[in-house]
Amino acid sequence: GQQVMQIPQYQHVQEGEDFTTYCNSSTTLSNIQWYKQRPGGHPVFLIQLVKSGEVKKQKRLTFQFGEAKKNSSLHITATQTTDVGTYFCHGSGNTGKLIFGQGTTLQVKP
Amino acid sequence: GAGVSQSPSNKVTEKGKDVELRCDPISGHTALYWYRQSLGQGLEFLIYFQGNSAPDKSGLPSDRFSAERTGGSVSTLTIQRTQQEDSAVYLCASSLAWDRGRGLNSPLHFGNGTRLTVT
């Protein structure tokens, strides 16, 4: 069945360093969404990518959707302590399933 | 209300008891989803509603779990004869309609969840 793999599972960085999480699907996706969950909180929508090769930016965050629409990445430039949390990708395809990646938990050392 | 509302926020129950969790979605959102999240884990899909019907129940862990939605709004997730492995945070989310055939969905808006502890 459709699977969405997300790596790495955990990442510890020093404040100011960059961070990237990757999401890979076994099947072509119609769109992909990214969510952030702060410790003790619930997932909050960040962005949605629809087009092949699409790149979107939100301040220090850069989101990419692969040309084949099977992979995506989230890159944070110059991390801050406020970036701490778990980042999930969420894929939707024509298989009728919505699949969350396992999440990447980011820890930032001040 | 402005967001997805879930109740109770916390529920402690004894093994073997039934529990009912409630979700009140954002007004106008026709799609409603239930997920389960165990401590430090990812999001496990349970069930999805489009209006009052549930096209996909494939994620329900066992026949002890059931869910319904009435009036295209409030949904309840019922767990019968609770077991300790049912302990988790149960998250509800809502969105505008999900076109399953084309795989197009709008952003999910999550509630704060119900933390269920089975003793």
Contacts between the chains, C-beta under 8 A, distances in Angstrom:
chain1	res1	chain2	res2	distance
A	29	B	103	7.1
A	30	B	102	6.2
A	30	B	103	3.3
A	30	B	104	5.6
A	31	B	103	7.1
A	31	B	104	6.4
A	31	B	105	7.1
A	33	B	105	7.9
A	33	B	107	6.2
A	33	B	108	7.5
A	35	B	108	7.6
A	41	B	112	7.8
A	42	B	91	6.1
A	42	B	110	4.2
A	42	B	111	6.6
A	42	B	112	5.5
A	42	B	113	5.7
A	43	B	43	7.1
A	43	B	91	7.6
A	43	B	93	7.9
A	43	B	108	7.5
A	43	B	110	5.1
A	44	B	110	7.3
A	45	B	107	4.1
A	45	B	108	6.5
A	45	B	109	7.1
A	48	B	107	6.2
A	88	B	42	7.1
A	88	B	43	6.7
A	90	B	108	7.3
A	92	B	98	7.8
A	92	B	103	4.7
A	92	B	104	6.9
A	92	B	105	4.9
A	93	B	103	4.6
A	94	B	100	7.9
A	94	B	101	6.4
A	94	B	102	6.3
A	94	B	103	4.3
A	95	B	103	7.4
A	96	B	55	7.8
A	96	B	56	6.9
A	96	B	100	4.4
A	96	B	101	7.5
A	96	B	103	7.8
A	97	B	45	8.0
A	97	B	56	7.7
A	98	B	33	7.5
A	98	B	45	6.7
A	98	B	48	7.4
A	98	B	98	7.5
A	98	B	105	6.5
A	99	B	45	7.6
A	100	B	35	7.8
A	100	B	42	5.9
A	100	B	43	4.4
A	100	B	45	7.4
A	101	B	42	7.2
A	102	B	42	4.4
A	103	B	42	5.0
A	103	B	43	7.8
